[in-house]
C-alpha cells in the first residue's frame, strides 16, 4: 500500500514523535487518558530497534497522562531494554505478550509474570490453537486477555470452543476478556465459516456475547508535575452508531473521525 517492503525495519519519520505533537494553543493533540498502541505493525523490543528505544522511552516518560500499550513476542529481551529509572514499572505502560497457542503461552507468560510492570495483559491473537491460561491467571497479575482469529492470506482456523474455554477461565478469575474478531476461517459446532470481511468478523464476535468485563484496570495517570489527574479530567471515548456492534469496542480508544466508515 505504501510501496514499502514489510520485512524492512525502520524508524517512522512523522509518527515517531506524535505523542508530543501540540496544537497552536499549546494543547497536546493526544488528550490525557487516551491509549496509544505502540509499534503494532512490528515489535517494540526488536533488536534492530535498540538504537531508537531510549528516545521512545523518553516520550513515554514525558506523557505520564497517556496510556502506552506495548505488545511483544520477545519478552526474553525486555528486562535489558528497560530505561534506567524504571524501578518496578510506570503507571502509564500496559505491557502485553502474544500467546497464539499453548506452546507460546508456556514460553512467554512465565517471563511476563517475572517482569516489573504494573499492568499486564495477554493477547491470544491470532488464536491458532487451544490455550489454557487458568494457572497463569491465578497469580492475579493479568488484567486483560484479548482473543481473535487470524486474517490475511493463508489464515488458519479459529475454533469457537477455544474462545469459550478462554472466556470461562477469565470469568472465573474475574479478568476482563475481549473477543474482538472471528478471523477469516471460523469453526463453530463443527461447521466451517469463511468470513473475509473484517468488519463482519468483529460484528460476529460481538454477537457471540463472549466478551466479559472483569475487575476494572486502575491506571494512576499523572500530569507533567506528577500530580494525579482526576477521573473527570481524563479523555472519554466517543463512538458512532456503527460501533455499537463492534467486538473491539471494549478496548477501543474511540472514534477518531477519520471518515472511513461513512
Helices and strands as residue ranges (DSSP letters): G 18-20, E 35-37, G 47-49, H 50-62, E 67-72, H 75-78, G 79-81, E 93-98, H 102-114, E 119-125, H 134-137, E 142-148, E 158-159, H 160-173, E 176-181, E 185-188, E 191-194, H 198-208, G 231-233, G 241-245, G 249-251
